[in-house]
Amino acid sequence: MPIKTFNSLADLSDYYGGEVFRSMDDGTLFVFDSRQYQWLRYRWSQGHREVRFVEEVRGGLPIVTQIYPQ
């Protein structure tokens, strides 16, 4: 089960040990969980206070750009 919330992109990246990507369509965040071998979708909460889990990604990713680390 994925962690539900993180305080920052750095915390999200550190936990999963990889890069954080942002969708060019809707701004949601993606990170690869190498332990479960799946992509996970996260989203900033209102006011950018925390990064919250949305869903496990089934299928392909949208067009994304790497945002962390820069």
ZITA-V123819 format. One record per backbone hydrogen bond with DSSP energy under -1.0 kcal/mol. CO is the residue of the C=O (numbers start at 1). NH is the residue of the N-H. Records with the same first field share a line. If there is no record, write none. Layout:
# ZITA-V123819
CO: NH / NH
This chain:
# ZITA-V123819
4: 53
6: 51
8: 12
9: 13
10: 14
11: 15
12: 16
13: 17 / 18
20: 67 / 68
21: 30
22: 65
23: 27
28: 23
29: 42
30: 21
31: 40
33: 37 / 38
38: 33
39: 57
40: 31
41: 54 / 55
42: 29
43: 52
45: 48
50: 45
51: 6
52: 43
55: 41
63: 24
65: 22
68: 20
